[in-house]
């Protein structure tokens, strides 16, 4: 997945390299051409079959503050005051040879073209670029074209400024060009761009190529702006789309009033003043949008205070251009150019920092901005007549905005991908919440059941206490009453002994009832740990061996067939609780086994291939046994045995086996009894057993659930 962005960036980077090479190649394609000397340009060495066009640059005959026609020039050849003026240049541009004039005024230019004889009667064309700011053109004494109205004052002239193609055919080898120019409306005046001459087909092709080039770039920028404006409308939180849209649309509008001035060509009714205002306004507004856009991309690298100042200065420029006429705000172009250069430099600084900090897309953005910066500096130098390369900014703007569009689109794609991932995470979270709610519900249900069990246990405890304590208390009460009434002697040891035994019996019943109540209500915490099976039960055997011998009972230890001492064979149990079960069963066996009888403790196990299985513990006696009718009720609380066993037991509340059953069930085991009346009983229980790698594996402690 990470390779796709790298592939896209590689493709775009290659495109930028190719663009830069094309731009440089175009600049290097500038070759040496014929130059006009003292009002004459010699084109006799030009082979029009090999050379497409020639720029009519050099020294033109110049008549300052004179509107001469070809006829008046011939009539006043000696009296008319003339000099020479470099073309292209503004009137204010001057040098040691060529005099400098104010940019507001009027003048006449004249140039003689010397052609080869074989070029006579060929169809040529002159490409007239922007002329500041109205002109009339004569070729061989014939008025062939005009743009606006030439006048001797601001009130008389009507400015108009867009490129034109003027075809002509000369019937002689010397061609005379006379151009009247007037300017009272902007900062520059005169023939400040190169006039081009060539075969009509070649000039038309060059003009159409420029028109197509600028139309394509302006259209692409406009569509890019509309596209990102629609994206902004769909997601208004992402302001970068709005800034990018404003920048793209502003630059596309500005391009329509530069170069081929396509807006005026297709809509001649647009006033010249409005066109110039739009050109200047778009330049300042686009720089503000650029600052906002870059700040939205890299807020940590772009100082907010500097951003605010750039917006404030740009807003002042926009307001100044809006409320002042062209002859005022065009004179302030230096301020605008300083503002643009400072903006470019700071934005470039931001991109450098972003590249150093490895921000996403910063290298690609920085390269595109560098290309735009170079082209913009060249444009400033071109309009200052310090660079011969024209119109490179349009393509560089397209390249720069293309890089921004790629990164912006990738940012939107990442945002959409982030939204998808968040949606997926939200879905999983919802599912997890549903599971948690279900688990919490089950836990609450378990707690409710536990509370119900506790309530039921308390109820049963009270019921059992009332039931079981009634008989011994009645007996004690009877004996005491007999002593009070004198029926029985108060100090008779026989009856005092009976009363004492009854109190012991009551104490044992109460103790067993409380313990059973805690087990049933799951209030006892069991401490599980790995216990070596054979070692543990053998220790219990040794602990009770002496007590058995004192009671004249044979106590036997037995292992199942095939079992060998192995401490890795363990039960996971609470050793104190399991011992309680064994003691209860051994005590029960002792109680019902006569002297000379036998009690045996036998251990066996069954293991599966995975090393887990069941351990079996049997306590067998040769006592009285249990009637088969009573076997199903042995583990019920307060179960009363037959008279013979009862007499043999000598008391007991009938709760020991019930407690043992609860403990074994909590250990996920089973307990049962097998017995034959008069032949003894076998109490058995099973526990999970496991062959462990080590006996130190951690075992969680927990309550009964």
ZAROSE-667518 format. One record per residue (C-alpha): x, y, z; residue in three letters. Coordinates in steps of 0.5 Angstrom, whole numbers, padded with zeros to 4 digits, always signed. Each point is the difference from the previous one (the first is absolute). Layout:
! ZAROSE-667518
XYZALA ...
! end
This chain:
! ZAROSE-667518
+0000+0000+0000UNK +0006+0005+0002UNK +0003-0001-0007UNK -0006+0003-0004UNK +0001+0007+0003UNK +0008+0000-0002UNK -0002-0002-0007UNK -0005+0006-0001UNK +0006+0004+0003UNK +0005-0003-0005UNK -0005+0002-0006UNK -0001+0007+0002UNK +0007+0001+0002UNK +0002-0003-0007UNK -0005+0005-0003UNK +0003+0006+0003UNK +0007-0002-0002UNK -0003+0000-0007UNK -0003+0006+0001UNK +0006+0004+0002UNK +0004-0003-0005UNK -0005+0003-0005UNK +0000+0006+0003UNK +0008+0001+0000UNK +0000-0003-0007UNK -0005+0006-0002UNK +0004+0005+0003UNK +0007-0003-0004UNK -0004+0000-0006UNK +0001+0008-0001UNK +0005+0000-0005UNK +0003+0007-0003UNK -0004+0003-0005UNK +0001+0006-0005UNK -0001+0007+0004UNK -0002+0007-0002UNK +0005+0005-0001UNK -0002+0008+0000UNK -0007-0002-0003UNK +0002-0005-0005UNK +0000-0008+0001UNK +0004-0004-0005UNK -0004-0007-0002UNK +0003-0001-0006UNK +0004-0006+0003UNK -0006-0003+0003UNK -0002-0006-0003UNK -0008-0001+0001UNK +0000-0007-0002UNK +0004-0002+0006UNK -0001+0006+0005UNK -0008+0000+0002UNK +0000+0008+0003UNK +0005+0005+0002UNK -0001+0005+0005UNK +0001+0008-0002UNK +0004+0002+0006UNK +0005+0005+0000UNK +0000+0008-0002UNK -0006+0002-0003UNK +0000+0008-0002UNK -0004+0003+0006UNK -0004+0007-0001UNK -0002+0002+0008UNK -0006+0004+0001UNK -0002-0001-0008UNK -0005-0003-0003UNK +0003-0001-0007UNK -0003-0004-0006UNK +0004-0003-0006UNK -0002+0006-0004UNK +0002+0005+0005UNK +0007-0003+0001UNK +0002+0000-0007UNK -0003+0008+0000UNK +0004+0002+0006UNK +0006-0005-0001UNK +0005+0006+0002UNK -0004+0004+0005UNK -0003-0006+0004UNK +0004-0001+0006UNK +0001-0007+0001UNK +0005-0005+0004UNK +0000-0007+0001UNK -0003-0005+0005UNK +0001-0007+0002UNK -0005-0005-0001UNK -0003-0003+0004UNK +0001+0005+0006UNK -0005+0005+0003UNK +0001+0007-0001UNK +0003+0001+0007UNK +0005-0005-0001UNK +0007+0004-0002UNK +0007-0001-0001UNK +0006+0004-0002UNK -0002+0000-0007UNK -0007+0000+0000UNK -0004+0005+0004UNK -0005-0001+0005UNK -0007+0003+0000UNK -0006+0000+0004UNK -0005-0006+0000UNK -0006+0005-0001UNK +0000+0003-0007UNK +0000-0002-0008UNK +0005-0002-0005UNK +0001-0003-0007UNK +0005-0006-0002UNK +0003-0001-0007UNK +0003-0006-0002UNK +0003-0002-0007UNK +0000-0007-0002UNK +0005-0003-0005UNK -0002-0006-0004UNK +0003-0004-0005UNK -0003+0001-0007UNK -0003-0007+0000UNK -0004+0001+0006UNK -0003+0006-0003UNK -0008-0002-0001UNK +0001-0005+0005UNK -0006+0000+0005UNK +0003+0002+0007UNK -0004+0002+0007UNK +0002+0004+0005UNK -0002-0002+0007UNK -0001+0006+0005UNK +0000-0002+0007UNK -0002+0005+0006UNK +0001+0007-0002UNK +0000+0005+0006UNK -0006+0002-0001UNK -0003+0002-0007UNK +0003+0000-0007UNK +0000+0001-0007UNK +0004-0004-0005UNK +0002+0002-0008UNK +0003-0005-0004UNK +0003+0003-0007UNK -0004+0006+0002UNK -0007-0004+0001UNK -0003+0001+0006UNK -0002-0008+0001UNK -0001-0001+0008UNK -0002+0004+0006UNK -0001-0001+0007UNK -0004+0005+0005UNK +0000+0007-0002UNK +0007+0004+0000UNK +0000+0007+0003UNK +0004+0005+0002UNK -0003+0000+0007UNK -0004-0004+0005UNK -0007+0002-0002UNK +0002-0001-0007UNK +0002-0007+0000UNK -0004-0006+0001UNK +0005-0006+0002UNK -0001-0007-0002UNK +0006-0005+0000UNK -0001-0007-0003UNK +0005-0004-0005UNK -0002+0000-0007UNK +0003-0003-0006UNK +0000+0004-0007UNK +0002-0003-0006UNK +0003+0004-0006UNK +0003-0001-0007UNK +0006+0005-0002UNK +0001+0002-0007UNK +0007+0002+0001UNK +0006-0002+0004UNK +0000+0005+0005UNK -0006+0001+0004UNK -0002+0006+0005UNK -0003-0001+0007UNK -0003+0006+0003UNK -0003-0001+0007UNK -0004+0006+0004UNK +0000-0002+0007UNK -0003+0004+0006UNK -0001-0001+0008UNK -0003+0004+0005UNK -0003-0006+0004UNK +0005-0004+0003UNK +0008-0001+0003UNK +0003-0002-0007UNK -0001+0003-0007UNK +0003-0002-0007UNK +0002-0006-0003UNK +0002-0004+0006UNK -0001-0007-0003UNK +0003-0003-0007UNK -0003+0000-0006UNK +0000-0006-0004UNK +0001-0001-0008UNK -0001-0006-0004UNK -0003-0004-0005UNK -0008+0001+0001UNK -0001-0008+0001UNK +0006+0000+0005UNK -0003+0006+0004UNK -0007-0002+0000UNK +0003-0007+0002UNK +0004+0003+0006UNK -0006+0004+0002UNK -0005-0006+0000UNK +0005-0004+0004UNK +0001+0006+0005UNK -0008+0001+0000UNK -0001-0008+0001UNK +0006+0000+0005UNK -0003+0005+0005UNK -0007-0002-0001UNK +0002-0007+0002UNK +0003+0002+0006UNK -0005+0005+0002UNK -0006-0005-0001UNK +0004-0005+0004UNK +0001+0005+0006UNK -0007+0002+0000UNK -0003-0007+0000UNK +0005-0002+0005UNK -0003+0006+0004UNK -0007-0002-0001UNK +0002-0007+0002UNK +0003+0002+0007UNK -0006+0005+0001UNK -0005-0006-0001UNK +0005-0004+0005UNK +0000+0006+0005UNK -0008+0000+0000UNK +0000-0007+0001UNK +0004+0000+0006UNK +0001+0007+0003UNK +0004-0001+0006UNK +0006-0001-0005UNK +0002+0007-0002UNK +0005-0002-0005UNK -0004-0002-0005UNK -0003+0007+0000UNK +0007+0004+0000UNK +0002-0005-0006UNK -0006+0002-0004UNK +0001+0007+0001UNK +0007+0000-0002UNK -0002-0004-0006UNK -0005+0004-0002UNK +0003+0006+0001UNK +0006-0002-0004UNK -0004-0002-0006UNK -0004+0007+0000UNK +0007+0003+0000UNK +0003-0004-0006UNK -0006+0002-0004UNK +0002+0007+0000UNK +0008-0001-0001UNK +0004-0003-0006UNK -0006+0000-0005UNK -0005+0003+0004UNK -0005-0005-0002UNK -0005+0003+0004UNK +0000+0007-0004UNK +0001-0004-0006UNK -0007-0004+0001UNK -0003+0006+0003UNK +0002+0006-0003UNK -0005+0004+0004UNK +0004-0001+0007UNK +0002+0007+0002UNK +0008+0001+0000UNK +0000+0002+0007UNK -0004-0006+0003UNK +0004-0005-0004UNK +0007+0004+0003UNK -0004+0000+0007UNK -0002-0008+0000UNK +0008-0001-0002UNK +0003+0003+0006UNK -0006-0002+0005UNK +0001-0007-0002UNK +0007+0000+0001UNK +0000+0003+0007UNK -0006-0004+0002UNK +0003-0007-0002UNK +0006+0002+0004UNK -0005+0000+0006UNK -0003-0006-0002UNK +0007-0003-0001UNK +0002+0002+0008UNK -0007-0003+0002UNK +0001-0006-0003UNK +0007-0002+0002UNK -0002+0002+0007UNK -0005-0005+0000UNK +0005-0005-0003UNK +0005+0001+0005UNK -0003+0004+0006UNK +0006-0002+0004UNK +0005+0003-0005UNK -0004+0006-0002UNK +0001+0006+0005UNK -0008+0002+0002UNK +0003+0007+0001UNK +0003+0001-0007UNK -0006-0003-0003UNK -0004+0005+0003UNK +0004+0006-0002UNK +0001-0003-0007UNK -0008+0000-0001UNK +0000+0007+0003UNK +0005+0003-0005UNK -0004-0004-0006UNK -0006+0002+0002UNK +0002+0008+0000UNK +0003-0002-0007UNK -0006-0002-0002UNK -0004+0006+0003UNK +0005+0005-0003UNK -0001-0004-0007UNK -0007+0000+0000UNK -0001+0008+0002UNK +0005+0003-0004UNK +0001+0001-0008UNK +0005-0004-0004UNK +0004+0006-0001UNK +0001+0000+0008UNK +0000-0007+0002UNK +0005-0003-0006UNK +0005+0005+0003UNK +0000-0004+0006UNK +0002-0006-0003UNK +0007+0000+0004UNK -0004-0001+0006UNK -0004-0006-0003UNK +0006-0003-0002UNK +0004+0001+0006UNK -0006-0003+0004UNK -0001-0006-0005UNK +0008-0002+0001UNK +0000+0001+0007UNK -0006-0005+0000UNK +0003-0005-0004UNK +0006+0000+0004UNK -0003-0001+0006UNK -0005-0006-0003UNK +0007-0003-0002UNK +0003+0001+0006UNK -0006-0004+0003UNK +0000-0005-0005UNK +0008-0001+0002UNK -0002-0001+0007UNK -0005-0005-0002UNK +0005-0004-0004UNK +0005+0000+0006UNK -0006-0003+0005UNK -0002-0005-0005UNK -0007+0003-0001UNK -0005-0004-0005UNK +0001+0003-0007UNK +0005+0005+0002UNK +0005-0002-0005UNK -0005+0000-0006UNK -0003+0007+0002UNK +0007+0003+0001UNK +0002-0002-0007UNK -0006+0003-0003UNK +0001+0006+0004UNK +0007+0001-0002UNK -0002+0000-0008UNK -0005+0005+0001UNK +0004+0004+0004UNK +0005+0000-0005UNK -0005+0001-0006UNK -0003+0006+0004UNK +0007+0003+0001UNK +0001+0000-0007UNK -0007+0003-0002UNK +0002+0006+0005UNK +0007+0001-0004UNK -0004-0001-0007UNK -0005+0006+0002UNK +0006+0004+0002UNK +0004-0002-0006UNK +0005-0004+0003UNK -0002-0007-0003UNK -0001-0002-0007UNK -0004-0006+0002UNK -0008+0001+0000UNK -0006-0004+0003UNK +0004-0005+0004UNK -0005+0001+0006UNK -0006-0003-0003UNK +0003-0007+0000UNK +0004+0001+0006UNK -0007+0002+0004UNK -0003-0006-0003UNK +0005-0005+0002UNK +0000+0003+0007UNK -0007+0000+0001UNK +0000-0007-0003UNK +0005-0002+0005UNK -0005+0003+0005UNK -0006-0004-0003UNK +0003-0006+0001UNK +0002+0001+0007UNK -0007+0003+0002UNK -0003-0006-0004UNK +0004-0005+0004UNK -0002+0004+0007UNK -0007-0001-0002UNK +0001-0007-0002UNK +0004-0001+0007UNK -0006+0003+0004UNK -0005-0004-0004UNK +0004-0006+0002UNK +0001+0002+0007UNK -0008+0001+0000UNK +0000-0007-0002UNK +0004-0003+0005UNK -0003+0004+0005UNK -0007-0003-0002UNK +0003-0007+0000UNK +0003+0002+0007UNK -0007+0003+0002UNK -0003-0006-0002UNK +0004-0005+0003UNK +0000+0004+0007UNK -0008+0000-0001UNK +0001-0008-0001UNK +0005+0000+0006UNK -0005+0005+0004UNK -0006-0005-0001UNK +0004-0006+0002UNK +0002+0004+0006UNK -0007+0002+0002UNK -0002-0007-0001UNK +0006-0002+0004UNK -0002+0005+0005UNK -0007-0003+0000UNK +0002-0007+0001UNK +0004+0003+0006UNK -0006+0003+0003UNK -0004-0006-0001UNK +0005-0004+0003UNK +0000+0005+0006UNK -0007+0000+0000UNK +0000-0008+0000UNK +0006+0001+0006UNK -0005+0004+0004UNK -0006-0004-0001UNK +0005-0006+0002UNK +0002+0004+0006UNK -0007+0002+0002UNK -0002-0007-0001UNK +0006-0003+0004UNK -0002+0005+0006UNK -0007-0002-0001UNK +0002-0008+0000UNK +0005+0002+0006UNK -0006+0003+0004UNK -0004-0006-0002UNK +0005-0005+0002UNK +0002+0003+0006UNK -0007+0001+0003UNK -0001-0008-0003UNK +0006-0003+0003UNK +0001+0004+0006UNK -0007-0001+0003UNK +0001-0008+0002UNK +0007+0001+0004UNK -0003+0007+0003UNK -0006-0004+0002UNK +0004-0005+0003UNK +0004+0005+0004UNK -0006+0003+0002UNK -0003-0006+0003UNK +0006-0002+0004UNK +0000+0007+0003UNK -0007+0000+0001UNK +0000-0007+0004UNK +0006+0003+0004UNK -0004+0006+0002UNK -0006-0004+0002UNK +0004-0005+0004UNK -0001-0006-0005UNK +0007-0001-0001UNK +0006+0002+0005UNK +0003+0007-0003UNK +0007-0003+0001UNK -0001-0006-0003UNK +0006-0001-0004UNK -0004-0005-0005UNK -0005+0005-0002UNK +0006+0006+0000UNK +0004-0004-0005UNK -0006-0001-0005UNK -0001+0008+0001UNK +0007+0001-0002UNK +0000-0005-0006UNK -0006+0004-0003UNK +0003+0006+0001UNK +0006-0002-0004UNK -0005-0003-0005UNK -0003+0007-0001UNK +0006+0003-0001UNK +0003-0005-0005UNK -0007+0001-0004UNK +0000+0008+0000UNK +0008-0001-0002UNK -0002-0004-0006UNK -0006+0004-0002UNK +0004+0006+0000UNK +0005-0003-0004UNK -0005-0004-0005UNK -0003+0007-0001UNK +0006+0004-0002UNK +0002-0006-0005UNK -0007+0000-0003UNK +0000+0008-0001UNK +0006+0000-0003UNK +0004+0004+0006UNK +0006-0004+0001UNK +0006+0001-0004UNK +0004-0006-0002UNK +0007+0000-0001UNK +0002-0004-0006UNK +0007-0003-0001UNK +0004-0006-0003UNK +0000-0005+0005UNK +0004-0007-0001UNK -0006-0005+0000UNK +0004-0006+0003UNK +0004+0004+0005UNK -0006+0004+0002UNK -0004-0006+0002UNK +0005-0004+0003UNK +0002+0006+0005UNK -0008+0000+0002UNK +0001-0008+0001UNK +0006+0001+0004UNK -0004+0006+0004UNK -0006-0005+0002UNK +0004-0006+0001UNK +0001+0000+0007UNK -0007+0002+0002UNK -0002-0006-0004UNK +0004-0004+0004UNK -0002+0003+0007UNK -0007-0002-0002UNK +0002-0007-0002UNK -0001+0000-0007UNK +0004-0002-0006UNK +0002+0006-0005UNK +0003-0002-0007UNK +0003+0004-0005UNK -0001-0002-0007UNK +0002+0002-0007UNK -0004-0002-0007UNK +0004-0005-0004UNK +0005+0003-0004UNK +0001+0006+0004UNK +0007+0003+0002UNK +0002+0006+0004UNK +0000+0006-0004UNK +0000+0007+0002UNK -0002+0002-0007UNK -0007-0003+0001UNK -0004+0005+0003UNK -0007+0002+0002UNK -0001+0008+0000UNK -0004+0001+0007UNK +0000+0003+0006UNK +0004-0004+0005UNK -0004+0002+0006UNK -0007-0001-0003UNK +0002-0007-0003UNK +0003-0002+0007UNK -0007+0002+0003UNK -0004-0005-0005UNK +0005-0006+0002UNK +0000+0002+0007UNK -0008+0000+0000UNK +0000-0007-0004UNK +0005-0003+0005UNK -0004+0002+0006UNK -0006-0003-0003UNK +0004-0006-0001UNK +0002-0001+0007UNK -0006+0002+0003UNK -0004-0006-0004UNK +0006-0005+0000UNK +0001-0005+0007UNK +0006-0001+0003UNK +0005-0005-0004UNK -0003+0003-0006UNK +0004+0002-0006UNK +0000+0007-0004UNK +0004+0001-0006UNK +0002+0006-0004UNK +0001-0001-0008UNK +0002+0004-0005UNK -0001-0001-0008UNK +0000+0004-0006UNK -0001+0000-0007UNK +0004+0005-0005UNK -0002+0001-0007UNK +0006+0001-0006UNK +0000+0008+0002UNK +0002-0002+0007UNK -0007+0002+0003UNK -0005-0004+0003UNK -0003-0002+0007UNK +0003-0002+0007UNK -0005-0005+0004UNK +0001+0000+0008UNK -0004-0006+0003UNK -0001-0001+0008UNK -0003-0007+0001UNK -0002-0002+0007UNK -0002-0007+0002UNK -0005+0003+0005UNK -0008-0001+0000UNK -0001+0003-0007UNK -0007+0003-0003UNK -0006-0002-0002UNK -0001+0000-0007UNK -0007+0004+0001UNK +0004+0006+0004UNK +0006+0000-0005UNK -0003+0006-0005UNK -0001+0004+0006UNK +0007-0001+0004UNK +0003+0007-0003UNK -0007+0004+0002UNK +0000+0005+0006UNK -0002-0003+0007UNK -0001-0007-0003UNK -0002-0005+0005UNK +0003-0007+0000UNK -0003-0006+0002UNK -0001-0002+0008UNK +0006-0004+0000UNK +0005+0005-0003UNK -0003+0005+0004UNK +0001-0003+0006UNK +0007-0002-0002UNK +0002+0008-0002UNK -0002+0002+0007UNK -0002+0007-0003UNK +0001+0005-0006UNK -0004+0005-0004UNK +0001-0004-0007UNK +0003+0006-0003UNK +0007-0002-0001UNK -0001-0004-0007UNK -0004+0006-0002UNK +0006+0004+0001UNK +0004-0005-0003UNK -0004+0000-0007UNK +0000+0008+0000UNK +0007+0000+0000UNK +0001-0006-0005UNK -0005+0003-0005UNK +0004+0007+0001UNK +0006-0004-0002UNK -0003-0002-0007UNK +0000-0007+0003UNK -0005-0005+0002UNK -0002-0004+0007UNK -0004-0006+0001UNK -0001-0006+0004UNK +0000-0008-0001UNK -0003-0004+0006UNK -0002-0007+0002UNK -0004+0000+0007UNK +0004-0004+0005UNK +0006+0000-0005UNK +0003+0007+0000UNK +0000+0006-0004UNK +0004+0003-0005UNK +0000+0008-0001UNK +0004+0002-0006UNK +0001+0007-0003UNK +0004+0002-0007UNK +0004+0006-0001UNK +0003+0003-0007UNK +0007-0002+0000UNK +0006+0002-0005UNK +0007-0002-0001UNK +0003+0007+0000UNK +0007+0002-0002UNK +0001+0004+0006UNK -0003+0000+0007UNK +0001+0008+0000UNK -0005+0002-0006UNK -0005+0006+0003UNK -0007-0002+0002UNK -0005+0005+0001UNK -0004+0001+0006UNK -0007+0001+0000UNK -0007+0000+0003UNK -0005-0006-0002UNK -0004+0002-0006UNK 
! end
